């Protein structure tokens, strides 16, 4: 997890948010990571992160079986072409059965795959380089989406 967080932190204009116990963020997000393009260092008001790392199961999102120690999942938004290239399916027409709990396998996100999100549970030698490439591409794609309007928190 640290390797991925550090790689994103090195990207120009990246903001990596990792809520900690006692912070103003909900307890369920503590220890997770959220990746934004935010050159001013402030969480964009009207933009979702382009990538995340989650460290535990959530209601409605348990297919990855993240609760056992040492398991976590990196999630990254991709464009349709990249999604198709890596999965063999269109994000809006997912039909293949998948084991979303399998580690070190790049898969459509179990909840947000139809929106073009890919994920890998505990990335290892088979997926880390691809995940890092996807995060760099998502970071670059987020640049034009970043807007300087509206109030910001941070």
TIRO-2110 file (N, C-alpha, C; in Angstrom, 1 decimal):
// TIRO-2110
0.8, -1.2, 0.0, N, 1, A
0.0, 0.0, 0.0, CA, 1, A
0.9, 1.3, 0.0, C, 1, A
1.9, 1.2, 0.8, N, 2, A
2.8, 2.4, 0.9, CA, 2, A
3.4, 2.7, -0.5, C, 2, A
3.8, 1.7, -1.2, N, 3, A
4.4, 2.0, -2.5, CA, 3, A
3.5, 2.7, -3.4, C, 3, A
2.2, 2.4, -3.4, N, 4, A
1.3, 3.0, -4.3, CA, 4, A
1.0, 4.4, -3.8, C, 4, A
0.8, 4.6, -2.5, N, 5, A
0.6, 6.0, -1.9, CA, 5, A
1.8, 6.9, -2.3, C, 5, A
3.0, 6.4, -2.1, N, 6, A
4.2, 7.2, -2.4, CA, 6, A
4.3, 7.6, -3.9, C, 6, A
4.0, 6.6, -4.7, N, 7, A
4.0, 6.9, -6.2, CA, 7, A
3.0, 8.0, -6.6, C, 7, A
1.8, 7.9, -6.0, N, 8, A
0.8, 9.0, -6.3, CA, 8, A
1.3, 10.3, -5.7, C, 8, A
1.8, 10.3, -4.5, N, 9, A
2.3, 11.6, -3.9, CA, 9, A
3.4, 12.3, -4.8, C, 9, A
4.1, 11.5, -5.6, N, 10, A
5.1, 12.1, -6.4, CA, 10, A
4.6, 12.7, -7.7, C, 10, A
3.3, 12.5, -8.0, N, 11, A
2.7, 13.1, -9.2, CA, 11, A
2.5, 14.6, -9.0, C, 11, A
2.8, 15.4, -10.0, N, 12, A
2.6, 16.8, -10.0, CA, 12, A
1.2, 17.2, -9.7, C, 12, A
0.9, 17.9, -8.7, N, 13, A
-0.4, 18.3, -8.4, CA, 13, A
-1.3, 17.3, -7.6, C, 13, A
-0.7, 16.2, -7.2, N, 14, A
-1.5, 15.2, -6.5, CA, 14, A
-1.7, 15.6, -5.0, C, 14, A
-2.9, 15.2, -4.6, N, 15, A
-3.3, 15.3, -3.2, CA, 15, A
-3.7, 13.9, -2.7, C, 15, A
-3.0, 13.4, -1.7, N, 16, A
-3.3, 12.1, -1.2, CA, 16, A
-3.9, 12.4, 0.2, C, 16, A
-5.1, 12.0, 0.4, N, 17, A
-5.8, 12.2, 1.7, CA, 17, A
-5.9, 10.8, 2.4, C, 17, A
-5.4, 10.7, 3.6, N, 18, A
-5.5, 9.5, 4.4, CA, 18, A
-6.1, 9.9, 5.7, C, 18, A
-7.4, 9.8, 5.9, N, 19, A
-8.0, 10.2, 7.2, CA, 19, A
-7.5, 9.3, 8.3, C, 19, A
-7.3, 10.0, 9.5, N, 20, A
-6.7, 9.3, 10.6, CA, 20, A
-7.7, 9.3, 11.8, C, 20, A
-7.6, 8.4, 12.8, N, 21, A
-8.4, 8.5, 13.9, CA, 21, A
-8.4, 9.9, 14.6, C, 21, A
-9.6, 10.3, 14.9, N, 22, A
-9.7, 11.7, 15.6, CA, 22, A
-9.9, 12.8, 14.6, C, 22, A
-9.8, 12.5, 13.3, N, 23, A
-9.9, 13.6, 12.3, CA, 23, A
-11.4, 13.9, 12.1, C, 23, A
-11.7, 14.9, 11.3, N, 24, A
-13.1, 15.3, 11.0, CA, 24, A
-13.7, 14.3, 10.0, C, 24, A
-13.0, 13.4, 9.5, N, 25, A
-13.6, 12.4, 8.5, CA, 25, A
-14.2, 11.2, 9.2, C, 25, A
-15.2, 10.6, 8.5, N, 26, A
-15.9, 9.5, 9.2, CA, 26, A
-15.0, 8.4, 9.5, C, 26, A
-15.3, 7.7, 10.7, N, 27, A
-14.4, 6.6, 11.1, CA, 27, A
-14.2, 5.5, 10.1, C, 27, A
-15.3, 5.3, 9.3, N, 28, A
-15.2, 4.2, 8.3, CA, 28, A
-14.1, 4.5, 7.2, C, 28, A
-13.7, 5.8, 7.1, N, 29, A
-12.6, 6.1, 6.1, CA, 29, A
-11.2, 6.1, 6.7, C, 29, A
-11.1, 6.0, 8.0, N, 30, A
-9.8, 6.1, 8.7, CA, 30, A
-8.9, 5.0, 8.1, C, 30, A
-7.7, 5.4, 7.7, N, 31, A
-6.7, 4.4, 7.1, CA, 31, A
-6.8, 4.2, 5.7, C, 31, A
-7.9, 4.6, 5.0, N, 32, A
-8.1, 4.5, 3.6, CA, 32, A
-7.3, 5.7, 2.9, C, 32, A
-7.2, 5.6, 1.6, N, 33, A
-6.5, 6.7, 0.9, CA, 33, A
-7.4, 7.2, -0.3, C, 33, A
-7.3, 8.5, -0.5, N, 34, A
-8.1, 9.1, -1.6, CA, 34, A
-7.2, 10.0, -2.4, C, 34, A
-7.2, 9.8, -3.7, N, 35, A
-6.3, 10.4, -4.6, CA, 35, A
-7.0, 11.5, -5.5, C, 35, A
-6.5, 12.7, -5.4, N, 36, A
-7.1, 13.8, -6.2, CA, 36, A
-6.0, 14.5, -7.0, C, 36, A
-6.5, 15.2, -8.1, N, 37, A
-5.6, 16.2, -8.7, CA, 37, A
-6.0, 17.5, -8.0, C, 37, A
-5.1, 18.1, -7.2, N, 38, A
-5.5, 19.3, -6.5, CA, 38, A
-4.2, 20.0, -6.3, C, 38, A
-3.7, 20.8, -7.3, N, 39, A
-2.4, 21.5, -7.2, CA, 39, A
-2.4, 22.5, -6.1, C, 39, A
-3.6, 23.0, -5.6, N, 40, A
-3.5, 23.9, -4.5, CA, 40, A
-3.5, 23.2, -3.1, C, 40, A
-3.5, 21.9, -3.1, N, 41, A
-3.5, 21.1, -1.9, CA, 41, A
-4.7, 21.0, -1.1, C, 41, A
-5.8, 21.4, -1.7, N, 42, A
-7.1, 21.4, -1.1, CA, 42, A
-8.1, 20.4, -1.8, C, 42, A
-8.9, 19.7, -1.0, N, 43, A
-9.8, 18.7, -1.6, CA, 43, A
-10.8, 19.5, -2.5, C, 43, A
-10.8, 19.0, -3.8, N, 44, A
-11.8, 19.7, -4.7, CA, 44, A
-13.2, 19.5, -4.2, C, 44, A
-14.0, 20.6, -4.3, N, 45, A
-15.4, 20.6, -3.8, CA, 45, A
-16.3, 19.8, -4.6, C, 45, A
-16.1, 19.7, -5.9, N, 46, A
-17.1, 19.1, -6.8, CA, 46, A
-16.5, 17.9, -7.6, C, 46, A
-15.5, 17.3, -7.1, N, 47, A
-14.8, 16.3, -7.8, CA, 47, A
-14.6, 15.1, -6.9, C, 47, A
-14.9, 13.9, -7.4, N, 48, A
-14.6, 12.7, -6.7, CA, 48, A
-13.1, 12.3, -6.9, C, 48, A
-12.5, 11.5, -6.0, N, 49, A
-11.2, 11.1, -6.3, CA, 49, A
-11.1, 10.2, -7.5, C, 49, A
-9.9, 10.2, -8.2, N, 50, A
-9.7, 9.4, -9.3, CA, 50, A
-9.2, 8.0, -8.9, C, 50, A
-8.8, 7.9, -7.7, N, 51, A
-8.4, 6.6, -7.2, CA, 51, A
-8.5, 6.5, -5.7, C, 51, A
-8.6, 5.3, -5.2, N, 52, A
-8.8, 5.2, -3.7, CA, 52, A
-8.1, 3.9, -3.3, C, 52, A
-7.8, 3.8, -2.0, N, 53, A
-7.4, 2.5, -1.4, CA, 53, A
-8.3, 2.3, -0.2, C, 53, A
-9.0, 1.2, -0.2, N, 54, A
-9.9, 0.9, 0.9, CA, 54, A
-9.3, -0.3, 1.7, C, 54, A
-9.5, -0.3, 3.0, N, 55, A
-8.9, -1.3, 3.9, CA, 55, A
-9.8, -2.2, 4.6, C, 55, A
-11.1, -2.0, 4.3, N, 56, A
-12.1, -2.9, 5.0, CA, 56, A
-13.4, -2.9, 4.2, C, 56, A
-14.2, -4.0, 4.4, N, 57, A
-15.5, -4.1, 3.7, CA, 57, A
-16.4, -3.0, 4.2, C, 57, A
-17.3, -2.6, 3.3, N, 58, A
-18.3, -1.6, 3.6, CA, 58, A
-19.7, -2.2, 3.3, C, 58, A
-20.7, -1.7, 3.9, N, 59, A
-22.1, -2.2, 3.5, CA, 59, A
-22.3, -2.1, 2.0, C, 59, A
-22.7, -3.2, 1.4, N, 60, A
-22.9, -3.2, 0.0, CA, 60, A
-21.7, -3.4, -0.8, C, 60, A
-20.5, -3.5, -0.2, N, 61, A
-19.3, -3.7, -0.9, CA, 61, A
-18.4, -4.7, -0.1, C, 61, A
-18.8, -6.0, -0.1, N, 62, A
-18.1, -7.0, 0.6, CA, 62, A
-17.4, -8.1, -0.2, C, 62, A
-17.6, -8.0, -1.6, N, 63, A
-17.1, -9.0, -2.5, CA, 63, A
-15.6, -9.2, -2.4, C, 63, A
-14.9, -8.2, -2.1, N, 64, A
-13.4, -8.3, -2.0, CA, 64, A
-12.9, -8.9, -0.7, C, 64, A
-13.7, -9.1, 0.2, N, 65, A
-13.3, -9.7, 1.5, CA, 65, A
-12.1, -9.0, 2.1, C, 65, A
-12.3, -7.7, 2.4, N, 66, A
-11.1, -6.9, 2.9, CA, 66, A
-10.9, -6.9, 4.4, C, 66, A
-11.8, -7.5, 5.1, N, 67, A
-11.7, -7.4, 6.6, CA, 67, A
-10.5, -8.2, 7.2, C, 67, A
-10.1, -9.4, 6.6, N, 68, A
-9.0, -10.0, 7.2, CA, 68, A
-7.7, -9.2, 7.2, C, 68, A
-6.9, -9.3, 8.2, N, 69, A
-5.6, -8.5, 8.2, CA, 69, A
-4.8, -8.6, 6.9, C, 69, A
-4.2, -7.5, 6.5, N, 70, A
-3.3, -7.5, 5.4, CA, 70, A
-4.0, -7.4, 4.0, C, 70, A
-5.3, -7.4, 4.0, N, 71, A
-6.0, -7.2, 2.7, CA, 71, A
-6.5, -5.8, 2.5, C, 71, A
-6.4, -5.3, 1.3, N, 72, A
-6.8, -4.0, 1.0, CA, 72, A
-7.0, -4.0, -0.5, C, 72, A
-7.7, -2.9, -1.0, N, 73, A
-8.0, -2.9, -2.5, CA, 73, A
-7.7, -1.5, -3.0, C, 73, A
-7.0, -1.4, -4.1, N, 74, A
-6.9, -0.2, -4.8, CA, 74, A
-7.9, -0.1, -5.9, C, 74, A
-8.5, 1.1, -6.1, N, 75, A
-9.5, 1.3, -7.1, CA, 75, A
-9.1, 2.5, -7.9, C, 75, A
-9.4, 2.4, -9.2, N, 76, A
-8.9, 3.5, -10.1, CA, 76, A
-9.9, 3.7, -11.2, C, 76, A
-10.3, 4.9, -11.5, N, 77, A
-11.2, 5.3, -12.6, CA, 77, A
-10.4, 5.2, -13.9, C, 77, A
-11.0, 4.6, -14.9, N, 78, A
-10.3, 4.5, -16.2, CA, 78, A
-11.3, 4.9, -17.3, C, 78, A
-10.7, 5.1, -18.5, N, 79, A
-11.6, 5.4, -19.6, CA, 79, A
-12.1, 4.1, -20.2, C, 79, A
-13.1, 4.2, -21.0, N, 80, A
-13.8, 3.0, -21.6, CA, 80, A
-12.8, 2.1, -22.4, C, 80, A
-12.0, 2.8, -23.2, N, 81, A
-11.0, 2.0, -24.0, CA, 81, A
-10.1, 1.2, -23.2, C, 81, A
-9.5, 1.8, -22.2, N, 82, A
-8.6, 1.1, -21.3, CA, 82, A
-9.3, 0.0, -20.5, C, 82, A
-10.5, 0.3, -20.1, N, 83, A
-11.3, -0.7, -19.4, CA, 83, A
-11.5, -2.0, -20.3, C, 83, A
-11.9, -1.7, -21.5, N, 84, A
-12.1, -2.8, -22.5, CA, 84, A
-10.8, -3.6, -22.7, C, 84, A
-9.7, -2.8, -22.9, N, 85, A
-8.5, -3.5, -23.2, CA, 85, A
-8.0, -4.4, -22.1, C, 85, A
-8.3, -4.0, -20.9, N, 86, A
-7.8, -4.8, -19.7, CA, 86, A
-8.7, -5.9, -19.2, C, 86, A
-10.0, -5.7, -19.6, N, 87, A
-11.0, -6.7, -19.1, CA, 87, A
-11.6, -7.5, -20.2, C, 87, A
-11.6, -7.0, -21.4, N, 88, A
-12.2, -7.7, -22.5, CA, 88, A
-13.7, -7.4, -22.6, C, 88, A
-14.2, -6.5, -21.7, N, 89, A
-15.6, -6.2, -21.7, CA, 89, A
-15.8, -4.7, -21.6, C, 89, A
-17.0, -4.2, -22.1, N, 90, A
-17.4, -2.9, -22.0, CA, 90, A
-17.9, -2.7, -20.5, C, 90, A
-17.5, -1.6, -19.9, N, 91, A
-18.0, -1.4, -18.5, CA, 91, A
-19.5, -1.4, -18.3, C, 91, A
-20.2, -1.1, -19.3, N, 92, A
-21.7, -1.0, -19.2, CA, 92, A
-22.3, -2.3, -19.5, C, 92, A
-21.5, -3.3, -19.9, N, 93, A
-22.1, -4.6, -20.2, CA, 93, A
-21.3, -5.8, -19.6, C, 93, A
-21.0, -5.7, -18.3, N, 94, A
-20.2, -6.7, -17.6, CA, 94, A
-21.1, -7.9, -17.4, C, 94, A
-20.6, -9.1, -17.9, N, 95, A
-21.3, -10.3, -17.8, CA, 95, A
-20.5, -11.5, -17.2, C, 95, A
-19.2, -11.4, -17.3, N, 96, A
-18.4, -12.5, -16.8, CA, 96, A
-18.4, -12.7, -15.3, C, 96, A
-18.5, -13.9, -14.8, N, 97, A
-18.3, -14.1, -13.4, CA, 97, A
-16.9, -13.8, -13.0, C, 97, A
-16.7, -13.3, -11.8, N, 98, A
-15.3, -13.0, -11.4, CA, 98, A
-15.2, -13.2, -9.9, C, 98, A
-14.0, -13.6, -9.4, N, 99, A
-13.7, -13.7, -8.0, CA, 99, A
-13.1, -12.4, -7.5, C, 99, A
-14.0, -11.5, -7.0, N, 100, A
-13.5, -10.2, -6.6, CA, 100, A
-12.6, -10.2, -5.3, C, 100, A
-12.5, -11.4, -4.7, N, 101, A
-11.7, -11.5, -3.5, CA, 101, A
-10.3, -12.0, -3.9, C, 101, A
-10.0, -12.4, -5.1, N, 102, A
-8.7, -12.9, -5.5, CA, 102, A
-7.7, -11.8, -5.4, C, 102, A
-6.6, -12.1, -4.8, N, 103, A
-5.5, -11.1, -4.7, CA, 103, A
-4.7, -11.0, -6.0, C, 103, A
-4.1, -9.8, -6.2, N, 104, A
-3.2, -9.5, -7.3, CA, 104, A
-3.8, -9.8, -8.7, C, 104, A
-5.1, -9.5, -8.8, N, 105, A
-5.8, -9.7, -10.1, CA, 105, A
-6.5, -8.4, -10.4, C, 105, A
-6.3, -7.9, -11.6, N, 106, A
-7.0, -6.6, -12.0, CA, 106, A
-8.4, -7.0, -12.5, C, 106, A
-9.4, -6.4, -11.9, N, 107, A
-10.8, -6.7, -12.2, CA, 107, A
-11.7, -5.4, -12.3, C, 107, A
-12.8, -5.5, -12.9, N, 108, A
-13.8, -4.4, -12.7, CA, 108, A
-14.1, -4.3, -11.2, C, 108, A
-14.3, -3.1, -10.8, N, 109, A
-14.7, -2.9, -9.4, CA, 109, A
-16.0, -3.6, -9.1, C, 109, A
-16.2, -4.3, -8.0, N, 110, A
-17.4, -5.1, -7.7, CA, 110, A
-18.6, -4.2, -7.6, C, 110, A
-18.5, -2.9, -7.3, N, 111, A
-19.7, -2.1, -7.2, CA, 111, A
-19.7, -1.1, -8.4, C, 111, A
-18.6, -0.5, -8.7, N, 112, A
-18.5, 0.6, -9.6, CA, 112, A
-17.8, 0.2, -11.0, C, 112, A
-17.7, -1.0, -11.3, N, 113, A
-17.2, -1.5, -12.5, CA, 113, A
-18.0, -0.9, -13.7, C, 113, A
-19.3, -0.8, -13.6, N, 114, A
-20.1, -0.3, -14.7, CA, 114, A
-19.8, 1.2, -15.0, C, 114, A
-19.2, 1.8, -14.1, N, 115, A
-18.8, 3.2, -14.2, CA, 115, A
-17.4, 3.4, -14.7, C, 115, A
-16.7, 2.3, -15.0, N, 116, A
-15.4, 2.4, -15.5, CA, 116, A
-14.3, 2.2, -14.5, C, 116, A
-14.6, 1.8, -13.3, N, 117, A
-13.6, 1.6, -12.3, CA, 117, A
-13.0, 0.2, -12.3, C, 117, A
-11.7, 0.1, -12.2, N, 118, A
-11.0, -1.1, -12.0, CA, 118, A
-10.4, -1.2, -10.6, C, 118, A
-10.1, -2.4, -10.2, N, 119, A
-9.5, -2.6, -8.9, CA, 119, A
-8.6, -3.8, -8.8, C, 119, A
-7.8, -3.9, -7.8, N, 120, A
-7.0, -5.0, -7.5, CA, 120, A
-6.9, -5.2, -6.0, C, 120, A
-7.2, -6.4, -5.5, N, 121, A
-7.0, -6.6, -4.0, CA, 121, A
-5.6, -7.0, -3.8, C, 121, A
-5.0, -6.3, -2.8, N, 122, A
-3.6, -6.5, -2.4, CA, 122, A
-2.7, -6.7, -3.6, C, 122, A
-2.5, -5.6, -4.4, N, 123, A
-1.7, -5.8, -5.6, CA, 123, A
-0.3, -6.3, -5.3, C, 123, A
0.2, -7.2, -6.2, N, 124, A
1.5, -7.8, -6.1, CA, 124, A
2.2, -7.8, -7.4, C, 124, A
3.1, -8.7, -7.6, N, 125, A
3.9, -8.7, -8.8, CA, 125, A
3.1, -8.7, -10.2, C, 125, A
1.9, -9.3, -10.2, N, 126, A
1.2, -9.3, -11.5, CA, 126, A
0.5, -8.0, -11.8, C, 126, A
0.1, -7.2, -10.8, N, 127, A
-0.7, -6.0, -11.0, CA, 127, A
-0.2, -4.7, -10.6, C, 127, A
0.8, -4.6, -9.7, N, 128, A
1.3, -3.3, -9.2, CA, 128, A
1.7, -2.4, -10.3, C, 128, A
2.5, -2.8, -11.3, N, 129, A
2.9, -1.9, -12.4, CA, 129, A
1.7, -1.4, -13.2, C, 129, A
0.8, -2.3, -13.5, N, 130, A
-0.4, -1.8, -14.2, CA, 130, A
-1.2, -0.8, -13.4, C, 130, A
-1.4, -1.1, -12.1, N, 131, A
-2.1, -0.2, -11.2, CA, 131, A
-1.5, 1.2, -11.2, C, 131, A
-0.2, 1.2, -11.0, N, 132, A
0.6, 2.5, -11.0, CA, 132, A
0.4, 3.2, -12.4, C, 132, A
0.4, 2.5, -13.5, N, 133, A
0.2, 3.1, -14.8, CA, 133, A
-1.2, 3.7, -14.9, C, 133, A
-2.2, 2.9, -14.4, N, 134, A
-3.5, 3.4, -14.4, CA, 134, A
-3.7, 4.6, -13.5, C, 134, A
-3.1, 4.6, -12.4, N, 135, A
-3.2, 5.8, -11.5, CA, 135, A
-2.6, 7.0, -12.1, C, 135, A
-1.4, 6.9, -12.8, N, 136, A
-0.8, 8.0, -13.5, CA, 136, A
-1.7, 8.5, -14.6, C, 136, A
-2.3, 7.6, -15.3, N, 137, A
-3.3, 8.1, -16.4, CA, 137, A
-4.5, 8.7, -15.8, C, 137, A
-5.0, 8.2, -14.7, N, 138, A
-6.2, 8.8, -14.1, CA, 138, A
-5.9, 10.2, -13.6, C, 138, A
-4.7, 10.3, -13.0, N, 139, A
-4.2, 11.6, -12.5, CA, 139, A
-4.2, 12.6, -13.6, C, 139, A
-3.6, 12.2, -14.8, N, 140, A
-3.5, 13.2, -15.9, CA, 140, A
-4.9, 13.5, -16.4, C, 140, A
-5.8, 12.5, -16.5, N, 141, A
-7.1, 12.7, -17.0, CA, 141, A
-7.9, 13.7, -16.0, C, 141, A
-7.6, 13.7, -14.7, N, 142, A
-8.2, 14.5, -13.8, CA, 142, A
-7.9, 16.0, -13.9, C, 142, A
-6.7, 16.3, -14.5, N, 143, A
-6.3, 17.7, -14.7, CA, 143, A
-7.4, 18.6, -15.3, C, 143, A
-8.0, 18.2, -16.5, N, 144, A
-9.0, 19.1, -17.0, CA, 144, A
-10.2, 19.2, -16.2, C, 144, A
-10.5, 18.2, -15.4, N, 145, A
-11.7, 18.2, -14.6, CA, 145, A
-11.6, 19.1, -13.4, C, 145, A
-10.4, 19.4, -12.9, N, 146, A
-10.2, 20.2, -11.7, CA, 146, A
-10.7, 21.6, -12.0, C, 146, A
-11.5, 22.1, -11.1, N, 147, A
-12.0, 23.5, -11.3, CA, 147, A
-11.7, 24.3, -10.1, C, 147, A
-11.5, 25.5, -10.2, N, 148, A
-11.2, 26.4, -9.1, CA, 148, A
-12.5, 27.1, -8.5, C, 148, A
-13.7, 26.6, -8.8, N, 149, A
-14.9, 27.2, -8.3, CA, 149, A
-15.4, 26.5, -7.1, C, 149, A
-16.1, 27.3, -6.3, N, 150, A
-16.8, 26.7, -5.1, CA, 150, A
-15.9, 26.6, -3.9, C, 150, A
-16.6, 26.5, -2.7, N, 151, A
-15.8, 26.4, -1.5, CA, 151, A
-15.0, 25.1, -1.4, C, 151, A
-13.9, 25.1, -0.7, N, 152, A
-13.1, 23.9, -0.6, CA, 152, A
-12.9, 23.7, 0.9, C, 152, A
-12.7, 22.4, 1.2, N, 153, A
-12.4, 22.0, 2.6, CA, 153, A
-11.0, 21.4, 2.6, C, 153, A
-10.5, 21.3, 3.7, N, 154, A
-9.2, 20.7, 3.8, CA, 154, A
-8.4, 20.9, 5.0, C, 154, A
END
